[in-house]
Amino acid sequence: MTEKSKYAGYSSGFAVNAGRRNKAMKIVEILREKTERQERLSLLDIGTGNGEIAKYLSEFYNVVSVDVIDQRVVQEGFKFIQVEGEELPFADQSFDVVISNHVIEHVENADFHLSEIKRVLKEDGLAYLATPNRFWPWEAHNDLLLLHYLPASQFNRLLKMLGRYQEDVFLMTWWTLNRKTKKLFSVNTVSEHICKWPLKYHMQCSPFLAKILSLVPLQIYRMFTFINPTLVVVLKKTTRLS
């Protein structure tokens, strides 16, 4: 695994600047729904990328952001720390909130990534995690159809053969993500709420379509979480044994 692939999923399919504020506000809205705390909380953003999302989050939180490569275009509003690997350079229970936004698919050891999130998260803290769904037919990082259904090693090798390789991608299905996160956390799935009420979560959607989507029962969306293009969960620490 190259150094770039550890955290920096932002130079490929998710590197576009358009809609960065909307993406940050989606995170803020989801976190607001899951906590009653009103004070300004400490937040760790894993995978800084160009820094825009960290900057927008800093309007609401005290933000520290980490990445293995400094790709920042925006630098103000948050503290940036360049890290050498996947181990987070912070003491246990350092943050009220941890964000892993389209990062876990770029780390080879997802279990370690999750364990580090749990370690630095306070006992009453929240973690927001979003990742592309392997079962969604379109692979957004490389703009390819269906080829990502291959095992990750074969898919990454094929990308190199096709001259499309940018960095390693280890996509997960809903079942895999659910199994791994439940070893360490209690898991609250948010994907279906975003589908039902897209405008509430700052998604680009026409009011007419948003109205139609809101009429679909939430249970229907839950039935099809496994095929949702993006898996979004909020995690809380638990003492459950793995």
Buried (B, 14 or more C-beta within 10 A) or exposed (E): BEEBBBBBBBBBBBBEEEBBBEBBBBBBBBBEEBBEBEEEBBBBBBBBBBBBBBBBBBEBBBBBBBBBBEBBEBEEBBEBBEBEEBEBEBEEBBBBBBBBBBBBBBBEBBEEBBEBBBBBBBEEBBBBBBBBBBBBEEBBBBEBEEBBEEEBEEBBEBBEEEEEBBBBBBBBBBEBBBEBBBBBBEBBBBBBBBBBBBBBBBBEBEEEEBEEBBEEEEEEBBEEBBEBEBBBBBBBBEEEEE
